[in-house]
Amino acid sequence: MNPNDELLLEFAPMEGITTAAFRTAHHELFGGADRYYSPFINTGHAFLTRTKDIRDIRPENNETISVIPQLLSNSSADFIDAVLALARIGYSEINLNLGCPSPTVTSKHRGSGFLEDPEKLDRFFCEVFEALPRAESEIGGPLALSVKTRIGFSCPEEAYTLMEIYRNYPFSLLIVHPRTRGELYSGNVHTDIFLDLLRMSRCPVCYNGDLMNTEDVNRILALCAGTGPEENPLRGIMIGRGAIRNPALFRMIRGGAKPSAEEIRRFLDRYLAITAADIREERNRLAKLKDLWTFLGTLFSDSGRYLKKIRKAKTMAAYRAAADDLLANCPIVP
């Protein structure tokens, strides 16, 4: 057995990209990921008021895959209400986003902006876990809560204060991106601090951040080997951008084959077919495909001029011709 078969492989969410259509097509054509996380949904009065949020989380649109809804919240009451609403339609595990560094999110003290006030964060979790038994009683079953977090708002050493909070609560999984909010996605990740948190954690830990290929994954696994307590080793890894760029990455981590141009073609065709069922306007479907090619394009060598044609395509016929040209003429990078 491949040792990575025992590792939990999590597909990170990305707004506008990892939709239900993407997740289904990815699972059917490439597989390898154990679970997929939905792009975050705001709690409060805006909860499930947007058509795209409803479409994305609807169980019938995610029948073939394991999906964890991700919520964006700083109100325990709103969070519990949202958890209950999701539980009523069949979801038994919910994730809280404490990692998004976008200014439009953090300015409202949500996402990684919530990390700026550890005392309020602690009260939030205290209130959530006090209310959880009542929620479980109402739906007649257990509910699991996980967290995706950064290591601080402005200073990496804030991680230790945050971990003292996280240690007090029975999260199903603690997903750590070892950068601060201020570091966004640039600079080196703080693997030294991540290893400290792995040692300190009382719940399962998952690593997230800058995993673009199997070499990156193996490097992190080697760093973490023997680091966590015997009863709590590294539980999983979460990959977002790297798995959008190379949809076969999870499969490769498990010892499977690299992607082929024909697989990419079939993946895009399946993605488009599912998308067409909900998005009727051709220009909107084209916009989705162009967004996806922003990542996929880097998988192919010498793809610049072909990607330019894809970006300029005004019709689906022009897009298909440009995509076919790229797939036929650009080799996949080694």
BALO-194782 format. One record per residue (C-alpha): z negated, x, y negated; residue number from 1; residue in one letter. Coordinates in Angstrom, 1 decimal, decimal comma, padded with zeros to 4 digits. Each point is the difference from the previous one (the first is absolute). Layout:
BEGIN
PT       Z       X       Y  fipa  voro
PT       Z       X       Y   NUM     A
...
! end
This chain:
BEGIN
PT       Z       X       Y  fipa  voro
PT   000,0   000,0   000,0     1     M
PT   000,8   001,2  -003,5     2     N
PT  -003,4   000,7  -001,7     3     P
PT   001,2  -001,9  -003,1     4     N
PT   000,3  -003,2   002,1     5     D
PT  -003,8  -000,3  -000,5     6     E
PT   000,3   000,3  -003,8     7     L
PT   000,3  -003,1  -002,0     8     L
PT   003,2   000,1  -002,0     9     L
PT   000,0  -002,1  -003,1    10     E
PT   003,0  -000,9  -002,2    11     F
PT  -001,2   000,0  -003,6    12     A
PT   001,2  -002,7  -002,4    13     P
PT   002,3   000,5  -002,9    14     M
PT   000,7  -002,7  -002,5    15     E
PT   003,5  -001,3   000,2    16     G
PT   001,0   002,1   003,0    17     I
PT  -002,2  -000,7   003,1    18     T
PT   000,6  -003,7   000,0    19     T
PT  -000,2  -002,3   003,1    20     A
PT   003,8   000,6   000,4    21     A
PT  -000,4   003,8  -000,1    22     F
PT  -003,0  -000,1   002,3    23     R
PT   001,8  -002,1   002,6    24     T
PT   003,2   002,0   000,0    25     A
PT  -002,0   003,2   000,2    26     H
PT  -002,0  -001,2   003,0    27     H
PT   003,1  -001,2   001,8    28     E
PT   002,2   003,1  -000,6    29     L
PT  -002,5   002,9  -000,1    30     F
PT  -003,5  -001,1   000,9    31     G
PT  -002,8   002,5   000,3    32     G
PT  -002,3  -001,4  -002,6    33     A
PT  -003,1  -001,9   001,4    34     D
PT  -000,6  -002,1  -003,1    35     R
PT   001,7  -000,8  -003,3    36     Y
PT  -001,8  -000,7  -003,3    37     Y
PT   001,3  -002,5  -002,4    38     S
PT   000,6   000,9  -003,7    39     P
PT  -003,1  -000,9  -001,9    40     F
PT  -000,7  -003,6  -001,0    41     I
PT  -002,1  -000,8  -003,1    42     N
PT  -003,0  -002,2   000,6    43     T
PT  -001,4  -002,6  -002,5    44     G
PT   002,1  -002,7  -001,7    45     H
PT   003,2   001,8   000,8    46     A
PT  -000,6   000,3   003,7    47     F
PT   003,0  -001,1   002,1    48     L
PT   001,7  -001,6  -003,0    49     T
PT   003,1   002,3   000,0    50     R
PT   002,7  -001,1   002,4    51     T
PT   000,6   003,6   001,2    52     K
PT  -003,7   000,4   000,9    53     D
PT   000,0  -003,3   002,0    54     I
PT   003,3   001,0   001,8    55     R
PT  -001,3   003,5   000,8    56     D
PT  -003,3  -001,1   001,5    57     I
PT   001,2  -003,2   001,8    58     R
PT  -000,9   000,5   003,7    59     P
PT   003,3  -001,3   001,2    60     E
PT   001,7   002,9  -001,9    61     N
PT  -002,1   002,5   001,8    62     N
PT  -000,1  -001,3   003,5    63     E
PT   001,1   003,1   001,8    64     T
PT  -002,3   002,5  -001,7    65     I
PT  -003,6   000,7  -000,8    66     S
PT  -000,6  -000,4  -003,8    67     V
PT  -003,1   000,7  -002,1    68     I
PT   000,1  -001,9  -003,3    69     P
PT  -001,1   002,2  -002,9    70     Q
PT  -001,9  -001,5  -002,9    71     L
PT  -000,6   001,2  -003,6    72     L
PT  -003,3  -001,2  -001,4    73     S
PT  -003,1   000,9  -001,9    74     N
PT  -001,7  -003,4   000,4    75     S
PT  -002,0  -000,6   003,2    76     S
PT   000,4  -003,8  -000,3    77     A
PT   003,7   000,2  -000,5    78     D
PT   000,3   002,5   002,9    79     F
PT  -001,9  -002,2   002,5    80     I
PT   002,0  -003,0  -001,1    81     D
PT   003,2   002,0   000,7    82     A
PT  -001,3   001,3   003,4    83     V
PT  -000,8  -003,6   001,0    84     L
PT   003,4  -001,2  -001,0    85     A
PT   001,7   002,7   002,0    86     L
PT  -002,4  -000,5   003,0    87     A
PT   001,0  -003,7   000,1    88     R
PT   003,6   000,9   000,6    89     I
PT  -000,8   002,5   002,7    90     G
PT  -001,0   003,4  -001,4    91     Y
PT  -003,2   001,5   001,3    92     S
PT   000,1   003,4  -001,8    93     E
PT   000,4   000,4  -003,8    94     I
PT   000,4   003,3  -002,0    95     N
PT  -001,3   000,6  -003,5    96     L
PT   002,1   002,2  -002,2    97     N
PT  -002,0   002,6  -001,9    98     L
PT   002,8   002,5  -000,2    99     G
PT   002,8  -001,3  -002,3   100     C
PT   000,1   002,3  -003,0   101     P
PT   002,4  -002,1  -002,1   102     S
PT  -001,2  -000,4  -003,6   103     P
PT   000,8  -003,8   000,0   104     T
PT  -002,4  -000,3   003,0   105     V
PT  -002,8   002,5  -001,0   106     T
PT  -000,2  -001,3  -003,6   107     S
PT  -001,4  -003,2   001,6   108     K
PT  -002,5   002,1   002,1   109     H
PT   001,8  -000,8   003,2   110     R
PT   001,5   002,3   002,5   111     G
PT  -001,2   003,6  -000,6   112     S
PT  -001,2  -001,3  -003,4   113     G
PT  -003,0  -001,6   001,8   114     F
PT  -001,2   003,5   001,0   115     L
PT  -000,9   000,7  -003,6   116     E
PT  -003,1  -002,2   000,4   117     D
PT  -001,8   000,8   003,3   118     P
PT  -002,9  -002,2  -000,7   119     E
PT   002,2  -003,1  -000,4   120     K
PT   002,0   001,0   003,1   121     L
PT  -003,3   000,2   002,0   122     D
PT  -001,0  -003,5  -001,2   123     R
PT   003,5  -001,3   000,9   124     F
PT  -000,4   001,2   003,6   125     F
PT  -003,5  -001,2   000,2   126     C
PT   001,0  -003,5  -001,0   127     E
PT   003,1   000,0   002,2   128     V
PT  -001,9   001,0   003,1   129     F
PT  -002,8  -002,5  -000,8   130     E
PT   002,6  -002,8  -000,2   131     A
PT   002,0   001,2   003,1   132     L
PT  -002,1  -001,7   002,7   133     P
PT   000,5  -003,4  -001,7   134     R
PT   003,7   000,6  -000,1   135     A
PT   000,0   001,0   003,6   136     E
PT  -001,9  -003,1   000,9   137     S
PT   002,5  -002,2  -001,9   138     E
PT   003,0   001,4   001,9   139     I
PT  -001,8   000,4   003,3   140     G
PT   000,7   003,7   000,6   141     G
PT  -000,7   003,5  -001,2   142     P
PT   001,7   001,5  -003,1   143     L
PT   000,6   003,7  -000,5   144     A
PT   000,1   001,7  -003,4   145     L
PT   001,6   003,3  -000,7   146     S
PT   000,4   002,1  -003,2   147     V
PT   002,8   002,2  -001,3   148     K
PT  -001,5   002,3  -002,6   149     T
PT   000,6   003,1  -002,1   150     R
PT  -002,8   002,6  -000,2   151     I
PT  -000,8  -000,8  -003,6   152     G
PT   001,2  -001,2  -003,4   153     F
PT   000,1   003,3  -002,0   154     S
PT  -001,9   002,6   002,0   155     C
PT   000,4   001,0   003,7   156     P
PT  -003,7   000,5   000,4   157     E
PT  -000,5  -003,8  -000,7   158     E
PT   000,9  -000,3   003,7   159     A
PT  -003,5   000,8   001,1   160     Y
PT  -001,5  -002,8  -002,1   161     T
PT   002,6  -002,4   001,3   162     L
PT  -000,7   001,0   003,6   163     M
PT  -003,7  -000,7  -000,4   164     E
PT   001,1  -003,6  -000,9   165     I
PT   002,5  -000,3   002,8   166     Y
PT  -002,6   001,2   002,6   167     R
PT  -002,0  -003,1  -000,7   168     N
PT   002,6  -002,5   001,3   169     Y
PT   001,6  -000,7   003,3   170     P
PT   003,7   000,5  -000,9   171     F
PT   002,5  -000,2   002,9   172     S
PT   001,9   002,9  -001,5   173     L
PT  -000,4   002,3  -003,1   174     L
PT   003,5   001,2  -001,1   175     I
PT  -000,3   003,0  -002,3   176     V
PT   002,7   001,4  -002,3   177     H
PT  -001,6   003,3  -001,1   178     P
PT   001,0  -000,1  -003,7   179     R
PT  -001,6  -001,6  -003,0   180     T
PT   001,5  -002,7  -002,0   181     R
PT   000,8   002,5  -002,8   182     G
PT   002,0   002,2   002,4   183     E
PT   002,3  -002,9   000,9   184     L
PT   002,4   001,4   002,7   185     Y
PT   000,3   003,6  -001,3   186     S
PT  -001,7   003,2   000,8   187     G
PT  -001,6   001,0   003,3   188     N
PT  -002,2  -002,4   001,9   189     V
PT  -003,6   000,9   000,3   190     H
PT  -000,2   000,5   003,8   191     T
PT  -003,3   001,9  -000,3   192     D
PT  -001,6  -003,1  -001,5   193     I
PT   001,7  -002,2   002,6   194     F
PT  -001,6   002,0   002,8   195     L
PT  -003,4  -000,4  -001,6   196     D
PT   000,5  -003,8  -000,2   197     L
PT   001,1   000,0   003,6   198     L
PT  -003,2   001,7   001,0   199     R
PT  -002,1  -002,4  -002,1   200     M
PT   001,6  -003,3   000,9   201     S
PT  -001,8  -002,5   002,2   202     R
PT   003,2  -002,0   000,6   203     C
PT   003,5   001,0   001,3   204     P
PT   002,0   002,0  -002,5   205     V
PT   003,8   000,1  -000,5   206     C
PT   001,8   002,7  -002,0   207     Y
PT   002,7  -000,9  -002,6   208     N
PT   002,0   002,2  -002,4   209     G
PT   003,1   002,3   000,0   210     D
PT   001,0  -000,5   003,6   211     L
PT   003,8   000,4  -000,1   212     M
PT   000,8   001,4   003,4   213     N
PT  -001,5   000,8   003,4   214     T
PT  -001,0   003,4  -001,2   215     E
PT  -002,2  -001,5  -002,7   216     D
PT  -001,6  -002,3   002,5   217     V
PT  -000,7   002,8   002,5   218     N
PT  -001,5   002,1  -002,8   219     R
PT  -002,5  -002,7  -001,0   220     I
PT  -000,8  -000,7   003,7   221     L
PT  -000,7   003,7   000,5   222     A
PT  -002,3   000,1  -003,1   223     L
PT  -001,9  -003,0   001,2   224     C
PT  -000,4   001,1   003,6   225     A
PT  -003,6   000,2   000,8   226     G
PT  -001,1  -000,8  -003,5   227     T
PT  -001,3  -003,5   000,2   228     G
PT  -003,1  -000,9   002,0   229     P
PT   000,7  -000,2   003,7   230     E
PT  -000,4  -003,8  -000,1   231     E
PT   002,2  -000,3  -003,1   232     N
PT   003,1   002,3   000,0   233     P
PT   003,0  -000,6  -002,1   234     L
PT   001,1  -003,5   001,0   235     R
PT   003,5  -000,2  -001,6   236     G
PT   002,5   001,0  -002,5   237     I
PT   001,8  -002,2  -002,6   238     M
PT   003,5   000,8  -001,2   239     I
PT   002,0  -001,7  -002,7   240     G
PT   002,7   001,9  -001,8   241     R
PT   000,7   002,4   002,9   242     G
PT   000,6  -002,9   002,4   243     A
PT   002,3  -001,9  -002,5   244     I
PT   002,0   003,2  -000,4   245     R
PT   000,2   000,6   003,7   246     N
PT  -000,5  -003,4   001,9   247     P
PT  -000,3   001,9   003,3   248     A
PT  -003,0   002,1  -001,1   249     L
PT  -002,6  -001,9   001,9   250     F
PT   002,1   000,1   003,1   251     R
PT   000,4   003,7  -000,4   252     M
PT  -003,7   000,5  -000,4   253     I
PT  -000,4  -001,6   003,4   254     R
PT   002,6   002,4   001,5   255     G
PT   003,0  -002,2  -000,4   256     G
PT   003,5   000,7  -001,3   257     A
PT   001,2   000,8  -003,5   258     K
PT   002,0  -002,7  -001,8   259     P
PT   003,8  -000,2   000,2   260     S
PT   002,4  -001,3  -002,7   261     A
PT   000,9  -002,9   002,3   262     E
PT  -003,6  -001,0   000,3   263     E
PT  -000,4   000,1  -003,8   264     I
PT   003,1  -002,3  -000,2   265     R
PT  -001,4  -002,5   002,4   266     R
PT  -003,4   000,1  -001,7   267     F
PT   001,6  -000,8  -003,4   268     L
PT   002,2  -002,7   001,5   269     D
PT  -003,1  -001,7   001,6   270     R
PT  -002,0   000,4  -003,2   271     Y
PT   002,8  -001,6  -002,0   272     L
PT   000,4  -002,9   002,5   273     A
PT  -003,7  -000,8  -000,2   274     I
PT  -000,1   000,4  -003,8   275     T
PT   003,0  -002,3  -000,4   276     A
PT  -002,0  -002,9   001,5   277     A
PT  -002,4   000,0  -003,0   278     D
PT   002,0   001,6  -002,8   279     I
PT   003,3  -001,8  -000,6   280     R
PT   001,2   001,8  -003,1   281     E
PT   002,2   002,9   001,0   282     E
PT  -001,0   002,2  -003,0   283     R
PT  -003,7  -000,4   001,0   284     N
PT   000,8   001,1   003,6   285     R
PT   001,9   002,9  -001,4   286     L
PT  -002,9   001,0  -002,2   287     A
PT  -002,3   000,1   003,1   288     K
PT   002,5   002,2   001,9   289     L
PT   000,3   002,4  -002,9   290     K
PT  -003,7   000,3  -000,3   291     D
PT  -000,2   000,9   003,7   292     L
PT   002,8   002,6  -000,3   293     W
PT  -002,1   001,8  -002,7   294     T
PT  -002,1   001,2   003,0   295     F
PT   002,5  -000,1   002,8   296     L
PT   002,5   002,1  -002,0   297     G
PT  -002,2   003,1   000,3   298     T
PT   000,3  -000,1   003,8   299     L
PT   003,6   001,0  -000,3   300     F
PT   001,5   003,3  -001,1   301     S
PT   002,4   000,2  -003,0   302     D
PT  -000,4  -003,7  -000,6   303     S
PT   000,0   000,0  -003,8   304     G
PT   003,5  -001,2  -000,8   305     R
PT  -000,2  -002,7   002,7   306     Y
PT  -003,3  -001,2  -001,2   307     L
PT   001,5  -000,3  -003,5   308     K
PT   002,7  -002,4   001,4   309     K
PT  -002,8  -002,0   001,7   310     I
PT  -001,9  -000,3  -003,3   311     R
PT   003,2  -001,1  -001,8   312     K
PT   001,1  -002,6   002,5   313     A
PT   000,2  -003,5  -001,6   314     K
PT   001,0  -001,9   003,2   315     T
PT  -001,1   000,1   003,6   316     M
PT   003,4   001,1   001,0   317     A
PT  -000,1   003,0  -002,3   318     A
PT  -003,5   000,8   001,2   319     Y
PT   001,0  -000,1   003,7   320     R
PT   002,9   002,3  -000,7   321     A
PT  -002,2   002,5  -001,8   322     A
PT  -002,7  -000,1   002,6   323     A
PT   002,6   000,4   002,8   324     D
PT   001,4   003,1  -001,8   325     D
PT  -003,5   001,6  -000,3   326     L
PT  -000,8  -000,7   003,7   327     L
PT   003,3   001,4   001,2   328     A
PT   000,0   003,1  -002,2   329     N
PT  -003,6   001,1  -000,6   330     C
PT  -001,9   001,6   002,9   331     P
PT  -003,7  -000,8   000,4   332     I
PT  -002,1   002,9  -001,2   333     V
PT  -001,4   002,2   002,8   334     P
! end
